[in-house]
Amino acid sequence: MSEDWDSVTRIGSRVRGGAAQPRETVIRGKSALNAAQRSGAILATEKKYGGANTAARPRVEGQHLTKVDRSDDIVPLQAVGDEVGKAIQRRRNEEGYKMTQKELAAKCNTTAAIISDLESNKKGADKSVLPRISRVLNVKLTGKDIGKELFPKKNKK
């Protein structure tokens, strides 16, 4: 590095000042790179992403996006169903399981608003919480026997 702060070094193929400077070249291949390093040339490396064959490979994401773009259908949000909401509410208010929406939400690691949306059968309610609610309340919320106990208590004789 020189001690002169006023000097400017320009690098590039279009910069050809009055002095004859060596032209910038692109080295292709490992052997040419090693030869340049042995000769003491100044090297700069760049990593280029995406090979030459990227256009040849089909992109699956692009196909899905194209399908979505071409689709004119509006898919309506589905609700969980009245019987699911009523089963949650009925079980939550039963004697052995008596709890508020907030307490149930805390046990299921969710919010009271989601419990409220499920009980009132709102469209777009988060259905991923149903298995947790089902375990906490010991009630079936999917399938055909909605509202029945998951693990019935054994009768002692």
ABEGO torsion letter per residue (X at the ends): XBABAABBBBBEAABBBABBBBBBBBBBEAAAAAAAAAAGBBBBBBBBBEBAAAAABBBAAAAAAAAAAABABBBBBBBAEAAAAAAAAAAAABAAABBBAAAAAAAAGBBAAAAAAAAAGBBGBBAAAAAAAAAAAGBBABEABBGBBABBBBBBX
